[in-house]
Amino acid sequence: MLMALNIFHGAPSNMTPLVFAVGSITNDFGIKGIKDHCMFLDTRVEADLFHQHFFRNAYTAHAQTTGLREGQLKIAIAGAGATGVELSAELHEAINQLVEFGLDGIPKENVKITIIEAAERILPALPPDLSEKTTNALSKIDVEVLTNHRISEATELGYVTDKGGLIPSEIKVWAAGIKAPDFLAEIAGLETNRINQLVVKETLETTRDEEYFCIG
């Protein structure tokens, strides 16, 4: 979350400061096909849409009499931060519950969850030992982890990475990065960085206006 406080120098002491709590949005880094073929989890509405999409695909696979397409029930999550890792574990549990509740027509060999991460390890912002333990835990529940893979394109059939070839997945989630809302890049002449965050000094004052303080 990004918040900006306007202290209003010289204003009455009982005046309420101005607070912006604008949150963040998904950053697709301009990669081809991400907006058209991936699902996002920025809002509750988007999370509900993903939930519906996932269950609809599962019920369809259970009911259909023909063989499944290669990526029909393969789920690929771009980004192995906290969101991507937690989502993969929750989806594994959801699939098991679906089978227990009667959707046993879904061949397990056709169900696969893959996490794709550009960094050398998952949870790159956390200590390496925690990343290793989490990787081992995901391996035990058959979640595939692909590190050092940069996605170059998303298509209807899956993700293409710099390692070459296609990672089949008709269910694709993009959780590989965030940025501040685009309107901040042009707000009141304040300095912003490449992901639209307001740039501040050590005192948290914005670099171009000492009356604005930012945190988050």
N, CA and C atoms as a LAMMPS dump frame, in Angstrom:
ITEM: TIMESTEP
0
ITEM: NUMBER OF ATOMS
648
ITEM: BOX BOUNDS ff ff ff
-5.0000000000000000e+02 5.0000000000000000e+02
-5.0000000000000000e+02 5.0000000000000000e+02
-5.0000000000000000e+02 5.0000000000000000e+02
ITEM: ATOMS id mol type element x y z
1 1 1 N 0.846 -1.189 0
2 1 2 C 0 0 0
3 1 3 C 0.879 1.235 0
4 2 1 N 0.471 2.248 -0.734
5 2 2 C 1.189 3.515 -0.73
6 2 3 C 0.272 4.572 -0.169
7 3 1 N 0.779 5.345 0.798
8 3 2 C -0.021 6.41 1.383
9 3 3 C 0.766 7.71 1.336
10 4 1 N 0.08 8.786 1.104
11 4 2 C 0.738 10.092 1.102
12 4 3 C 0.054 10.987 2.112
13 5 1 N 0.85 11.63 2.959
14 5 2 C 0.322 12.548 3.968
15 5 3 C 0.706 13.971 3.59
16 6 1 N -0.277 14.828 3.513
17 6 2 C -0.004 16.246 3.289
18 6 3 C -0.09 16.938 4.641
19 7 1 N 1.038 17.464 5.128
20 7 2 C 1.095 18.036 6.474
21 7 3 C 0.513 19.446 6.528
22 8 1 N 0.38 20.11 5.385
23 8 2 C -0.181 21.457 5.324
24 8 3 C 0.519 22.414 6.299
25 9 1 N 1.709 22.825 5.92
26 9 2 C 2.462 23.748 6.788
27 9 3 C 1.635 25.001 7.086
28 10 1 N 1.587 25.359 8.343
29 10 2 C 0.888 26.569 8.743
30 10 3 C -0.608 26.392 8.904
31 11 1 N -1.117 25.173 8.638
32 11 2 C -2.557 24.93 8.767
33 11 3 C -2.92 24.784 10.238
34 12 1 N -4.169 25.01 10.603
35 12 2 C -4.602 24.848 11.995
36 12 3 C -4.285 23.456 12.505
37 13 1 N -3.965 23.35 13.785
38 13 2 C -3.547 22.069 14.36
39 13 3 C -4.647 21.024 14.347
40 14 1 N -5.903 21.474 14.267
41 14 2 C -6.994 20.5 14.287
42 14 3 C -7.399 20.058 12.878
43 15 1 N -6.66 20.48 11.87
44 15 2 C -7.003 20.083 10.501
45 15 3 C -6.562 18.637 10.262
46 16 1 N -7.424 17.835 9.668
47 16 2 C -7.112 16.442 9.387
48 16 3 C -6.179 16.332 8.18
49 17 1 N -5.054 15.607 8.295
50 17 2 C -4.147 15.448 7.167
51 17 3 C -4.829 14.711 6.015
52 18 1 N -4.337 14.948 4.828
53 18 2 C -4.834 14.253 3.652
54 18 3 C -4.079 12.946 3.493
55 19 1 N -4.811 11.857 3.386
56 19 2 C -4.183 10.542 3.265
57 19 3 C -4.662 9.869 1.992
58 20 1 N -3.725 9.459 1.15
59 20 2 C -4.042 8.66 -0.024
60 20 3 C -3.659 7.215 0.272
61 21 1 N -4.6 6.292 0.148
62 21 2 C -4.317 4.864 0.301
63 21 3 C -4.76 4.197 -0.998
64 22 1 N -3.857 4.193 -1.957
65 22 2 C -4.256 3.806 -3.322
66 22 3 C -3.931 2.366 -3.666
67 23 1 N -3.182 1.676 -2.803
68 23 2 C -2.883 0.28 -3.065
69 23 3 C -1.967 0.091 -4.257
70 24 1 N -2.043 -1.074 -4.874
71 24 2 C -1.201 -1.387 -6.017
72 24 3 C -2.005 -2.146 -7.06
73 25 1 N -1.445 -2.261 -8.247
74 25 2 C -2.07 -3.021 -9.32
75 25 3 C -1.029 -3.951 -9.929
76 26 1 N -1.488 -4.915 -10.689
77 26 2 C -0.578 -5.87 -11.323
78 26 3 C 0.298 -5.183 -12.358
79 27 1 N 1.551 -5.58 -12.395
80 27 2 C 2.497 -5.083 -13.388
81 27 3 C 2.785 -6.202 -14.383
82 28 1 N 2.337 -6.04 -15.614
83 28 2 C 2.588 -7.086 -16.619
84 28 3 C 3.881 -6.854 -17.383
85 29 1 N 4.595 -5.777 -17.059
86 29 2 C 5.896 -5.452 -17.66
87 29 3 C 5.838 -5.35 -19.182
88 30 1 N 4.642 -5.181 -19.714
89 30 2 C 4.502 -5.052 -21.161
90 30 3 C 4.708 -6.348 -21.927
91 31 1 N 4.681 -7.473 -21.231
92 31 2 C 4.922 -8.764 -21.89
93 31 3 C 3.714 -9.149 -22.742
94 32 1 N 3.984 -9.596 -23.919
95 32 2 C 2.947 -9.928 -24.891
96 32 3 C 1.991 -10.996 -24.357
97 33 1 N 0.706 -10.735 -24.477
98 33 2 C -0.314 -11.724 -24.175
99 33 3 C -0.769 -11.804 -22.73
100 34 1 N -0.067 -11.13 -21.817
101 34 2 C -0.429 -11.25 -20.396
102 34 3 C -1.839 -10.723 -20.142
103 35 1 N -2.136 -9.534 -20.623
104 35 2 C -3.453 -8.934 -20.386
105 35 3 C -4.573 -9.742 -21.02
106 36 1 N -4.28 -10.386 -22.14
107 36 2 C -5.323 -11.095 -22.89
108 36 3 C -5.572 -12.511 -22.378
109 37 1 N -4.562 -13.156 -21.817
110 37 2 C -4.687 -14.588 -21.534
111 37 3 C -4.489 -14.979 -20.073
112 38 1 N -4.209 -14.012 -19.198
113 38 2 C -3.96 -14.356 -17.791
114 38 3 C -5.035 -13.772 -16.884
115 39 1 N -5.16 -14.403 -15.733
116 39 2 C -6.069 -13.902 -14.715
117 39 3 C -5.248 -13.208 -13.629
118 40 1 N -5.849 -12.182 -13.008
119 40 2 C -5.165 -11.398 -11.989
120 40 3 C -5.931 -11.494 -10.67
121 41 1 N -5.261 -11.115 -9.6
122 41 2 C -5.872 -11.203 -8.263
123 41 3 C -5.751 -9.875 -7.527
124 42 1 N -5.903 -8.78 -8.248
125 42 2 C -5.792 -7.454 -7.634
126 42 3 C -6.971 -7.127 -6.729
127 43 1 N -8.146 -7.619 -7.085
128 43 2 C -9.368 -7.245 -6.381
129 43 3 C -10.177 -8.482 -5.991
130 44 1 N -11.151 -8.291 -5.14
131 44 2 C -12.044 -9.388 -4.755
132 44 3 C -12.817 -9.882 -5.975
133 45 1 N -13.198 -8.966 -6.852
134 45 2 C -13.932 -9.351 -8.064
135 45 3 C -13.077 -10.278 -8.919
136 46 1 N -11.805 -9.924 -9.094
137 46 2 C -10.92 -10.766 -9.905
138 46 3 C -10.697 -12.13 -9.243
139 47 1 N -10.588 -12.141 -7.92
140 47 2 C -10.428 -13.409 -7.214
141 47 3 C -11.658 -14.294 -7.392
142 48 1 N -12.839 -13.691 -7.339
143 48 2 C -14.073 -14.454 -7.553
144 48 3 C -14.149 -15.001 -8.974
145 49 1 N -13.716 -14.208 -9.947
146 49 2 C -13.717 -14.66 -11.337
147 49 3 C -12.771 -15.847 -11.527
148 50 1 N -11.618 -15.775 -10.886
149 50 2 C -10.687 -16.908 -10.966
150 50 3 C -11.289 -18.15 -10.324
151 51 1 N -11.905 -17.967 -9.171
152 51 2 C -12.565 -19.082 -8.475
153 51 3 C -13.594 -19.748 -9.384
154 52 1 N -14.425 -18.95 -10.03
155 52 2 C -15.45 -19.484 -10.927
156 52 3 C -14.836 -20.181 -12.129
157 53 1 N -13.789 -19.57 -12.689
158 53 2 C -13.116 -20.138 -13.855
159 53 3 C -12.5 -21.493 -13.519
160 54 1 N -11.855 -21.576 -12.37
161 54 2 C -11.217 -22.82 -11.951
162 54 3 C -12.245 -23.938 -11.769
163 55 1 N -13.323 -23.651 -11.056
164 55 2 C -14.332 -24.681 -10.812
165 55 3 C -15.076 -25.054 -12.09
166 56 1 N -15.317 -24.087 -12.942
167 56 2 C -15.982 -24.393 -14.213
168 56 3 C -15.129 -25.349 -15.052
169 57 1 N -13.831 -25.103 -15.087
170 57 2 C -12.94 -25.992 -15.833
171 57 3 C -12.925 -27.395 -15.231
172 58 1 N -12.931 -27.468 -13.902
173 58 2 C -12.911 -28.761 -13.234
174 58 3 C -14.19 -29.55 -13.512
175 59 1 N -15.338 -28.901 -13.407
176 59 2 C -16.605 -29.585 -13.671
177 59 3 C -16.714 -30.007 -15.129
178 60 1 N -16.24 -29.174 -16.031
179 60 2 C -16.262 -29.523 -17.452
180 60 3 C -15.405 -30.756 -17.72
181 61 1 N -14.212 -30.781 -17.137
182 61 2 C -13.312 -31.917 -17.322
183 61 3 C -13.915 -33.204 -16.751
184 62 1 N -14.596 -33.072 -15.625
185 62 2 C -15.222 -34.235 -14.998
186 62 3 C -16.342 -34.798 -15.865
187 63 1 N -17.074 -33.927 -16.531
188 63 2 C -18.258 -34.358 -17.271
189 63 3 C -17.975 -34.777 -18.713
190 64 1 N -16.927 -34.264 -19.294
191 64 2 C -16.729 -34.53 -20.72
192 64 3 C -16.323 -35.973 -20.969
193 65 1 N -16.76 -36.49 -22.097
194 65 2 C -16.515 -37.898 -22.445
195 65 3 C -15.286 -38.065 -23.325
196 66 1 N -14.816 -36.99 -23.923
197 66 2 C -13.605 -37.047 -24.734
198 66 3 C -12.39 -36.79 -23.858
199 67 1 N -11.221 -37.088 -24.389
200 67 2 C -9.99 -36.872 -23.639
201 67 3 C -9.734 -35.397 -23.392
202 68 1 N -8.995 -35.111 -22.327
203 68 2 C -8.693 -33.72 -22.005
204 68 3 C -7.612 -33.177 -22.924
205 69 1 N -7.707 -31.894 -23.203
206 69 2 C -6.641 -31.229 -23.942
207 69 3 C -5.389 -31.184 -23.084
208 70 1 N -4.235 -30.994 -23.697
209 70 2 C -2.975 -31.096 -22.97
210 70 3 C -2.905 -30.16 -21.77
211 71 1 N -3.36 -28.921 -21.939
212 71 2 C -3.248 -27.964 -20.845
213 71 3 C -4.556 -27.636 -20.173
214 72 1 N -5.591 -28.442 -20.408
215 72 2 C -6.938 -28.092 -19.95
216 72 3 C -7.027 -27.927 -18.444
217 73 1 N -6.385 -28.799 -17.694
218 73 2 C -6.422 -28.712 -16.236
219 73 3 C -5.032 -28.466 -15.662
220 74 1 N -4.18 -27.843 -16.454
221 74 2 C -2.862 -27.468 -15.959
222 74 3 C -2.894 -25.991 -15.586
223 75 1 N -2.437 -25.71 -14.373
224 75 2 C -2.483 -24.355 -13.827
225 75 3 C -1.057 -23.837 -13.705
226 76 1 N -0.781 -22.715 -14.339
227 76 2 C 0.549 -22.121 -14.262
228 76 3 C 0.451 -20.76 -13.598
229 77 1 N 1.239 -20.585 -12.565
230 77 2 C 1.249 -19.334 -11.799
231 77 3 C 2.57 -18.626 -12.056
232 78 1 N 2.503 -17.434 -12.606
233 78 2 C 3.712 -16.652 -12.853
234 78 3 C 4.025 -15.82 -11.618
235 79 1 N 5.178 -16.081 -11.027
236 79 2 C 5.566 -15.347 -9.827
237 79 3 C 5.543 -16.233 -8.604
238 80 1 N 6.696 -16.361 -7.936
239 80 2 C 6.796 -17.22 -6.754
240 80 3 C 7.04 -16.409 -5.498
241 81 1 N 6.352 -15.278 -5.4
242 81 2 C 6.324 -14.55 -4.145
243 81 3 C 5.289 -15.184 -3.234
244 82 1 N 4.902 -14.475 -2.195
245 82 2 C 3.944 -15.028 -1.233
246 82 3 C 2.617 -15.388 -1.893
247 83 1 N 2.138 -14.534 -2.812
248 83 2 C 0.849 -14.793 -3.459
249 83 3 C 0.885 -16.071 -4.276
250 84 1 N 1.898 -16.209 -5.133
251 84 2 C 1.981 -17.381 -6.001
252 84 3 C 2.156 -18.668 -5.228
253 85 1 N 3.007 -18.647 -4.199
254 85 2 C 3.264 -19.85 -3.413
255 85 3 C 2.021 -20.279 -2.642
256 86 1 N 1.379 -19.332 -1.971
257 86 2 C 0.179 -19.675 -1.203
258 86 3 C -0.94 -20.16 -2.118
259 87 1 N -1.098 -19.512 -3.274
260 87 2 C -2.139 -19.914 -4.201
261 87 3 C -1.926 -21.347 -4.677
262 88 1 N -0.685 -21.721 -4.963
263 88 2 C -0.416 -23.08 -5.444
264 88 3 C -0.818 -24.12 -4.409
265 89 1 N -0.517 -23.851 -3.147
266 89 2 C -0.877 -24.796 -2.085
267 89 3 C -2.391 -24.876 -1.905
268 90 1 N -3.062 -23.741 -1.976
269 90 2 C -4.52 -23.723 -1.832
270 90 3 C -5.191 -24.457 -2.993
271 91 1 N -4.652 -24.303 -4.197
272 91 2 C -5.229 -24.981 -5.358
273 91 3 C -5.035 -26.487 -5.258
274 92 1 N -3.899 -26.908 -4.755
275 92 2 C -3.668 -28.348 -4.554
276 92 3 C -4.727 -28.917 -3.614
277 93 1 N -4.988 -28.208 -2.518
278 93 2 C -5.99 -28.665 -1.565
279 93 3 C -7.386 -28.646 -2.183
280 94 1 N -7.672 -27.621 -2.983
281 94 2 C -8.989 -27.517 -3.621
282 94 3 C -9.225 -28.673 -4.581
283 95 1 N -8.205 -29.065 -5.326
284 95 2 C -8.333 -30.181 -6.265
285 95 3 C -8.617 -31.474 -5.512
286 96 1 N -7.907 -31.702 -4.418
287 96 2 C -8.155 -32.906 -3.615
288 96 3 C -9.581 -32.921 -3.068
289 97 1 N -10.084 -31.782 -2.645
290 97 2 C -11.444 -31.717 -2.116
291 97 3 C -12.476 -31.975 -3.206
292 98 1 N -12.198 -31.488 -4.407
293 98 2 C -13.122 -31.748 -5.516
294 98 3 C -13.246 -33.237 -5.789
295 99 1 N -12.132 -33.939 -5.767
296 99 2 C -12.149 -35.389 -5.996
297 99 3 C -12.903 -36.089 -4.869
298 100 1 N -12.665 -35.666 -3.626
299 100 2 C -13.342 -36.269 -2.481
300 100 3 C -14.855 -36.051 -2.529
301 101 1 N -15.28 -34.924 -3.105
302 101 2 C -16.706 -34.619 -3.163
303 101 3 C -17.376 -35.168 -4.419
304 102 1 N -16.668 -36.014 -5.167
305 102 2 C -17.332 -36.709 -6.264
306 102 3 C -16.828 -36.421 -7.655
307 103 1 N -15.935 -35.475 -7.825
308 103 2 C -15.425 -35.193 -9.161
309 103 3 C -14.235 -36.113 -9.467
310 104 1 N -14.502 -37.429 -9.309
311 104 2 C -13.428 -38.396 -9.499
312 104 3 C -13.216 -38.743 -10.973
313 105 1 N -13.963 -38.057 -11.844
314 105 2 C -13.753 -38.268 -13.277
315 105 3 C -12.587 -37.462 -13.813
316 106 1 N -11.913 -36.72 -12.947
317 106 2 C -10.754 -35.927 -13.365
318 106 3 C -9.494 -36.772 -13.218
319 107 1 N -8.853 -37.139 -14.329
320 107 2 C -7.612 -37.931 -14.232
321 107 3 C -6.51 -37.119 -13.564
322 108 1 N -5.942 -37.652 -12.492
323 108 2 C -4.923 -36.905 -11.755
324 108 3 C -3.701 -36.592 -12.608
325 109 1 N -3.419 -37.478 -13.572
326 109 2 C -2.249 -37.227 -14.413
327 109 3 C -2.432 -36.022 -15.327
328 110 1 N -3.675 -35.572 -15.481
329 110 2 C -3.958 -34.397 -16.306
330 110 3 C -3.972 -33.106 -15.498
331 111 1 N -3.859 -33.225 -14.176
332 111 2 C -3.878 -32.046 -13.309
333 111 3 C -2.448 -31.727 -12.882
334 112 1 N -2.047 -30.49 -13.103
335 112 2 C -0.683 -30.113 -12.754
336 112 3 C -0.635 -28.639 -12.387
337 113 1 N 0.056 -28.343 -11.294
338 113 2 C 0.242 -26.951 -10.863
339 113 3 C 1.725 -26.612 -11.01
340 114 1 N 2.004 -25.531 -11.703
341 114 2 C 3.38 -25.104 -11.934
342 114 3 C 3.551 -23.653 -11.503
343 115 1 N 4.635 -23.375 -10.789
344 115 2 C 5.009 -21.999 -10.45
345 115 3 C 6.224 -21.627 -11.277
346 116 1 N 6.159 -20.472 -11.91
347 116 2 C 7.264 -20.007 -12.763
348 116 3 C 7.85 -18.745 -12.146
349 117 1 N 9.152 -18.767 -11.901
350 117 2 C 9.814 -17.649 -11.225
351 117 3 C 11.084 -17.254 -11.985
352 118 1 N 11.269 -15.952 -12.2
353 118 2 C 12.45 -15.464 -12.914
354 118 3 C 13.701 -15.488 -12.042
355 119 1 N 13.547 -15.372 -10.731
356 119 2 C 14.698 -15.362 -9.824
357 119 3 C 15.266 -16.769 -9.638
358 120 1 N 16.373 -16.85 -8.891
359 120 2 C 17.035 -18.127 -8.691
360 120 3 C 16.3 -19.035 -7.711
361 121 1 N 15.396 -18.459 -6.913
362 121 2 C 14.668 -19.258 -5.931
363 121 3 C 13.296 -18.64 -5.704
364 122 1 N 12.405 -19.424 -5.134
365 122 2 C 11.092 -18.898 -4.806
366 122 3 C 11.198 -18.045 -3.543
367 123 1 N 10.194 -17.237 -3.289
368 123 2 C 10.195 -16.316 -2.149
369 123 3 C 11.531 -15.567 -2.061
370 124 1 N 11.947 -14.915 -3.146
371 124 2 C 13.273 -14.282 -3.186
372 124 3 C 13.479 -13.172 -2.165
373 125 1 N 12.397 -12.603 -1.641
374 125 2 C 12.537 -11.531 -0.654
375 125 3 C 12.778 -12.068 0.755
376 126 1 N 12.667 -13.38 0.933
377 126 2 C 12.823 -13.993 2.257
378 126 3 C 14.16 -14.733 2.356
379 127 1 N 14.579 -15.128 3.543
380 127 2 C 15.859 -15.831 3.707
381 127 3 C 15.917 -17.117 2.879
382 128 1 N 17.108 -17.467 2.369
383 128 2 C 17.256 -18.659 1.52
384 128 3 C 16.783 -19.957 2.165
385 129 1 N 17.013 -20.124 3.472
386 129 2 C 16.603 -21.379 4.101
387 129 3 C 15.096 -21.548 4.089
388 130 1 N 14.362 -20.446 4.198
389 130 2 C 12.906 -20.519 4.132
390 130 3 C 12.454 -20.863 2.712
391 131 1 N 13.135 -20.321 1.732
392 131 2 C 12.829 -20.652 0.337
393 131 3 C 13.034 -22.144 0.089
394 132 1 N 14.134 -22.671 0.614
395 132 2 C 14.437 -24.087 0.415
396 132 3 C 13.386 -24.983 1.071
397 133 1 N 13.007 -24.641 2.298
398 133 2 C 11.997 -25.439 2.995
399 133 3 C 10.658 -25.398 2.26
400 134 1 N 10.306 -24.215 1.746
401 134 2 C 9.041 -24.083 1.02
402 134 3 C 9.077 -24.864 -0.284
403 135 1 N 10.217 -24.819 -0.972
404 135 2 C 10.369 -25.588 -2.211
405 135 3 C 10.182 -27.074 -1.943
406 136 1 N 10.779 -27.563 -0.87
407 136 2 C 10.645 -28.983 -0.505
408 136 3 C 9.195 -29.324 -0.175
409 137 1 N 8.515 -28.412 0.521
410 137 2 C 7.112 -28.657 0.874
411 137 3 C 6.241 -28.704 -0.371
412 138 1 N 6.489 -27.832 -1.333
413 138 2 C 5.714 -27.838 -2.579
414 138 3 C 5.985 -29.099 -3.378
415 139 1 N 7.237 -29.552 -3.359
416 139 2 C 7.586 -30.778 -4.084
417 139 3 C 6.81 -31.978 -3.542
418 140 1 N 6.595 -32.004 -2.244
419 140 2 C 5.882 -33.123 -1.622
420 140 3 C 4.422 -33.185 -2.045
421 141 1 N 3.857 -32.048 -2.463
422 141 2 C 2.462 -32.061 -2.924
423 141 3 C 2.393 -31.928 -4.45
424 142 1 N 3.524 -32.252 -5.103
425 142 2 C 3.592 -32.321 -6.574
426 142 3 C 3.355 -30.993 -7.282
427 143 1 N 3.71 -29.893 -6.624
428 143 2 C 3.698 -28.597 -7.298
429 143 3 C 5.055 -28.41 -7.963
430 144 1 N 5.057 -28.228 -9.27
431 144 2 C 6.305 -28.042 -10.002
432 144 3 C 6.793 -26.606 -9.837
433 145 1 N 8.074 -26.448 -9.532
434 145 2 C 8.668 -25.125 -9.362
435 145 3 C 9.744 -24.927 -10.425
436 146 1 N 9.571 -23.917 -11.25
437 146 2 C 10.541 -23.594 -12.291
438 146 3 C 11.159 -22.239 -11.971
439 147 1 N 12.405 -22.232 -11.531
440 147 2 C 13.108 -20.981 -11.263
441 147 3 C 14.037 -20.656 -12.43
442 148 1 N 14.531 -19.412 -12.452
443 148 2 C 15.375 -18.948 -13.558
444 148 3 C 14.659 -19.063 -14.902
445 149 1 N 13.362 -18.911 -14.898
446 149 2 C 12.556 -18.94 -16.122
447 149 3 C 11.871 -17.577 -16.276
448 150 1 N 12.23 -16.862 -17.314
449 150 2 C 11.588 -15.578 -17.599
450 150 3 C 10.53 -15.767 -18.674
451 151 1 N 9.331 -15.333 -18.373
452 151 2 C 8.239 -15.48 -19.324
453 151 3 C 8.355 -14.412 -20.406
454 152 1 N 8.313 -14.854 -21.647
455 152 2 C 8.428 -13.924 -22.769
456 152 3 C 7.093 -13.682 -23.459
457 153 1 N 6.127 -14.568 -23.21
458 153 2 C 4.822 -14.417 -23.849
459 153 3 C 3.8 -15.333 -23.172
460 154 1 N 2.556 -14.896 -23.174
461 154 2 C 1.447 -15.753 -22.737
462 154 3 C 0.525 -15.969 -23.929
463 155 1 N 0.104 -17.198 -24.142
464 155 2 C -0.835 -17.511 -25.21
465 155 3 C -2.044 -18.214 -24.604
466 156 1 N -3.005 -18.498 -25.411
467 156 2 C -4.186 -19.221 -24.934
468 156 3 C -3.817 -20.591 -24.396
469 157 1 N -2.732 -21.162 -24.908
470 157 2 C -2.345 -22.527 -24.554
471 157 3 C -1.347 -22.606 -23.407
472 158 1 N -0.708 -21.483 -23.044
473 158 2 C 0.245 -21.541 -21.954
474 158 3 C 1.234 -20.39 -21.967
475 159 1 N 2.311 -20.571 -21.211
476 159 2 C 3.374 -19.565 -21.125
477 159 3 C 4.566 -19.994 -21.975
478 160 1 N 5.185 -19.027 -22.628
479 160 2 C 6.45 -19.248 -23.321
480 160 3 C 7.541 -18.58 -22.482
481 161 1 N 8.654 -19.29 -22.211
482 161 2 C 9.735 -18.721 -21.409
483 161 3 C 11.013 -18.621 -22.232
484 162 1 N 12.011 -17.989 -21.633
485 162 2 C 13.287 -17.825 -22.327
486 162 3 C 14.064 -19.131 -22.431
487 163 1 N 13.567 -20.178 -21.796
488 163 2 C 14.215 -21.482 -21.915
489 163 3 C 13.776 -22.206 -23.185
490 164 1 N 12.792 -21.627 -23.874
491 164 2 C 12.298 -22.231 -25.103
492 164 3 C 11.135 -23.168 -24.846
493 165 1 N 10.252 -23.259 -25.81
494 165 2 C 9.119 -24.149 -25.679
495 165 3 C 7.975 -23.547 -24.895
496 166 1 N 6.879 -24.28 -24.855
497 166 2 C 5.65 -23.833 -24.21
498 166 3 C 5.41 -24.623 -22.935
499 167 1 N 5.017 -23.92 -21.874
500 167 2 C 4.552 -24.581 -20.651
501 167 3 C 3.034 -24.632 -20.743
502 168 1 N 2.461 -25.797 -21.097
503 168 2 C 1.014 -25.882 -21.339
504 168 3 C 0.21 -25.534 -20.099
505 169 1 N -0.77 -24.658 -20.268
506 169 2 C -1.65 -24.296 -19.151
507 169 3 C -2.767 -23.409 -19.68
508 170 1 N -3.971 -23.922 -19.603
509 170 2 C -5.125 -23.119 -20.005
510 170 3 C -5.614 -22.244 -18.862
511 171 1 N -5.143 -22.524 -17.648
512 171 2 C -5.479 -21.699 -16.493
513 171 3 C -4.202 -20.997 -16.06
514 172 1 N -4.125 -19.716 -16.331
515 172 2 C -2.887 -18.966 -16.072
516 172 3 C -3.171 -17.804 -15.124
517 173 1 N -2.337 -17.69 -14.097
518 173 2 C -2.453 -16.596 -13.13
519 173 3 C -1.171 -15.771 -13.19
520 174 1 N -1.318 -14.453 -13.236
521 174 2 C -0.15 -13.575 -13.245
522 174 3 C -0.002 -12.928 -11.871
523 175 1 N 1.05 -13.344 -11.148
524 175 2 C 1.334 -12.787 -9.825
525 175 3 C 2.817 -12.438 -9.746
526 176 1 N 3.345 -11.933 -10.859
527 176 2 C 4.797 -11.757 -10.993
528 176 3 C 5.283 -10.351 -10.692
529 177 1 N 4.416 -9.471 -10.285
530 177 2 C 4.89 -8.123 -9.969
531 177 3 C 3.745 -7.148 -9.809
532 178 1 N 4.025 -6.056 -9.105
533 178 2 C 3.011 -5.028 -8.906
534 178 3 C 3.612 -3.659 -9.205
535 179 1 N 2.753 -2.697 -9.313
536 179 2 C 3.179 -1.312 -9.452
537 179 3 C 2.105 -0.431 -8.826
538 180 1 N 2.481 0.799 -8.544
539 180 2 C 1.494 1.759 -8.065
540 180 3 C 0.619 2.178 -9.247
541 181 1 N -0.601 2.642 -8.994
542 181 2 C -1.493 3.047 -10.086
543 181 3 C -0.845 4.064 -11.02
544 182 1 N -1.191 3.97 -12.284
545 182 2 C -0.551 4.797 -13.307
546 182 3 C -0.745 6.297 -13.078
547 183 1 N -1.847 6.699 -12.435
548 183 2 C -2.097 8.133 -12.288
549 183 3 C -1.043 8.811 -11.415
550 184 1 N -0.345 8.029 -10.569
551 184 2 C 0.671 8.622 -9.711
552 184 3 C 1.886 9.116 -10.502
553 185 1 N 2.065 8.578 -11.704
554 185 2 C 3.222 8.979 -12.505
555 185 3 C 3.146 10.44 -12.933
556 186 1 N 1.957 11.022 -12.892
557 186 2 C 1.8 12.4 -13.348
558 186 3 C 1.116 13.279 -12.307
559 187 1 N 1.164 12.89 -11.05
560 187 2 C 0.405 13.605 -10.035
561 187 3 C 1.207 14.794 -9.493
562 188 1 N 0.716 15.968 -9.692
563 188 2 C 1.234 17.207 -9.081
564 188 3 C 2.725 17.428 -9.295
565 189 1 N 3.291 16.861 -10.343
566 189 2 C 4.703 17.061 -10.621
567 189 3 C 5.643 16.363 -9.663
568 190 1 N 5.142 15.438 -8.839
569 190 2 C 5.996 14.739 -7.883
570 190 3 C 6.827 13.679 -8.596
571 191 1 N 8.008 13.4 -8.055
572 191 2 C 8.912 12.429 -8.663
573 191 3 C 8.446 11.005 -8.36
574 192 1 N 8.444 10.167 -9.395
575 192 2 C 8.083 8.764 -9.221
576 192 3 C 9.156 7.874 -9.845
577 193 1 N 9.188 6.619 -9.419
578 193 2 C 10.146 5.681 -10.006
579 193 3 C 9.491 4.906 -11.149
580 194 1 N 10.154 3.862 -11.628
581 194 2 C 9.681 3.162 -12.818
582 194 3 C 8.381 2.397 -12.59
583 195 1 N 8.017 2.153 -11.327
584 195 2 C 6.738 1.479 -11.07
585 195 3 C 5.753 2.429 -10.38
586 196 1 N 5.914 3.71 -10.659
587 196 2 C 4.974 4.764 -10.253
588 196 3 C 4.957 5.073 -8.758
589 197 1 N 5.889 4.541 -7.998
590 197 2 C 5.94 4.874 -6.574
591 197 3 C 6.519 6.272 -6.4
592 198 1 N 5.989 7.022 -5.449
593 198 2 C 6.519 8.345 -5.159
594 198 3 C 7.899 8.214 -4.502
595 199 1 N 8.85 8.975 -4.994
596 199 2 C 10.207 8.927 -4.46
597 199 3 C 10.302 9.861 -3.256
598 200 1 N 10.918 9.369 -2.177
599 200 2 C 10.995 10.151 -0.938
600 200 3 C 12.437 10.252 -0.44
601 201 1 N 12.645 11.207 0.475
602 201 2 C 13.928 11.352 1.158
603 201 3 C 13.95 10.429 2.374
604 202 1 N 15.048 10.441 3.125
605 202 2 C 15.134 9.624 4.341
606 202 3 C 14.073 10.017 5.36
607 203 1 N 13.622 11.252 5.279
608 203 2 C 12.598 11.743 6.21
609 203 3 C 11.186 11.379 5.752
610 204 1 N 11.066 10.685 4.622
611 204 2 C 9.796 10.303 4.001
612 204 3 C 9.091 11.472 3.32
613 205 1 N 9.769 12.627 3.235
614 205 2 C 9.237 13.729 2.445
615 205 3 C 9.423 13.401 0.965
616 206 1 N 8.458 13.758 0.141
617 206 2 C 8.643 13.587 -1.292
618 206 3 C 9.75 14.52 -1.764
619 207 1 N 10.47 14.105 -2.771
620 207 2 C 11.674 14.826 -3.19
621 207 3 C 11.379 16.208 -3.768
622 208 1 N 10.174 16.432 -4.253
623 208 2 C 9.872 17.703 -4.906
624 208 3 C 8.895 18.582 -4.137
625 209 1 N 8.416 18.086 -3.018
626 209 2 C 7.492 18.892 -2.225
627 209 3 C 7.574 18.432 -0.777
628 210 1 N 8.131 19.273 0.089
629 210 2 C 8.339 18.894 1.478
630 210 3 C 7.055 18.831 2.285
631 211 1 N 5.932 19.229 1.715
632 211 2 C 4.67 19.17 2.437
633 211 3 C 3.989 17.795 2.301
634 212 1 N 4.55 16.922 1.485
635 212 2 C 3.969 15.595 1.299
636 212 3 C 4.914 14.537 1.85
637 213 1 N 4.368 13.678 2.685
638 213 2 C 5.135 12.561 3.241
639 213 3 C 4.476 11.264 2.748
640 214 1 N 5.281 10.272 2.439
641 214 2 C 4.737 9.018 1.897
642 214 3 C 5.284 7.798 2.629
643 215 1 N 4.432 6.836 2.824
644 215 2 C 4.838 5.542 3.387
645 215 3 C 4.133 4.452 2.615
646 216 1 N 4.659 3.239 2.717
647 216 2 C 3.975 2.117 2.087
648 216 3 C 4.694 1.606 0.869
